[in-house]
């Protein structure tokens, strides 16, 4: 039987949804294969990327605010942003 981390990794990489993890400094720590393929990046490029590098400028402030509110424990029931490819 696969361990839980392997099952989660397979699920995340098997979806067409764009999934990424952003560190507290705005750096991209992880992105699934759909994210990499759709936005045109490679795993090697992730360490150089910051959130602000791929968010459309008109959405950057609202995106940063939504993340800040989430980190403070507030729930975001509806949140929309636009990525740059």
C-alpha positions as CSV (number, residue, x, y, z in Angstrom):
1,X,0.0,0.0,0.0
2,X,1.3,3.5,-0.9
3,X,1.8,5.9,2.0
4,X,-0.5,8.8,2.3
5,X,1.9,11.4,0.8
6,X,2.3,9.3,-2.3
7,X,-1.5,9.0,-2.7
8,X,-1.9,12.8,-2.3
9,X,1.0,13.5,-4.7
10,X,-0.6,11.2,-7.3
11,X,-4.0,12.9,-6.9
12,X,-2.6,16.5,-7.1
13,X,-0.5,15.6,-10.2
14,X,-3.3,13.7,-11.8
15,X,-5.8,16.6,-11.9
16,X,-6.2,19.3,-14.6
17,X,-6.6,21.9,-11.9
18,X,-3.7,24.3,-11.4
19,X,-2.3,23.7,-7.9
20,X,0.6,25.5,-6.3
21,X,2.0,26.2,-2.9
22,X,3.3,29.7,-2.0
23,X,5.7,30.4,0.8
24,X,5.2,33.2,3.2
25,X,7.8,35.3,1.3
26,X,5.8,34.8,-1.9
27,X,8.0,32.2,-3.5
28,X,6.5,29.2,-5.3
29,X,7.4,26.1,-3.3
30,X,5.5,23.6,-5.4
31,X,3.4,23.5,-8.5
32,X,1.7,20.5,-10.0
33,X,2.2,19.3,-13.6
34,X,-1.0,21.0,-14.9
35,X,0.2,24.3,-13.4
36,X,3.7,24.0,-15.0
37,X,2.3,22.9,-18.4
38,X,-0.5,25.5,-18.6
39,X,1.7,28.4,-17.4
40,X,4.7,27.3,-19.4
41,X,7.2,26.9,-16.5
42,X,9.5,24.0,-15.5
43,X,10.3,22.7,-12.0
44,X,13.8,24.2,-12.3
45,X,12.3,27.7,-12.7
46,X,10.1,27.5,-9.6
47,X,12.8,28.5,-7.2
48,X,13.2,31.8,-9.0
49,X,9.5,32.6,-9.2
50,X,7.5,34.8,-6.8
51,X,3.7,35.1,-6.7
52,X,3.9,38.6,-8.3
53,X,5.7,37.2,-11.3
54,X,2.6,35.4,-12.7
55,X,-0.4,37.3,-11.3
56,X,-1.9,39.8,-13.8
57,X,-1.0,43.3,-12.4
58,X,-4.6,44.3,-12.2
59,X,-5.2,41.4,-9.7
60,X,-2.0,41.6,-7.7
61,X,-3.3,43.8,-4.8
62,X,-6.5,41.8,-4.4
63,X,-4.6,38.6,-4.6
64,X,-2.1,39.7,-2.0
65,X,-4.9,40.9,0.3
66,X,-6.8,37.6,0.0
67,X,-3.6,35.7,0.9
68,X,-2.9,38.0,3.8
69,X,-6.5,37.6,5.1
70,X,-6.2,33.8,4.8
71,X,-3.0,33.7,6.7
72,X,-4.7,35.7,9.5
73,X,-7.3,32.9,9.7
74,X,-10.1,34.5,7.7
75,X,-12.1,32.4,5.2
76,X,-12.2,33.5,1.5
77,X,-15.4,32.0,0.2
78,X,-15.0,33.5,-3.3
79,X,-11.7,34.5,-4.7
80,X,-10.7,35.2,-8.3
81,X,-7.3,36.1,-9.8
82,X,-5.7,35.9,-13.3
83,X,-2.4,34.3,-14.1
84,X,0.0,35.5,-16.8
85,X,1.4,32.8,-19.1
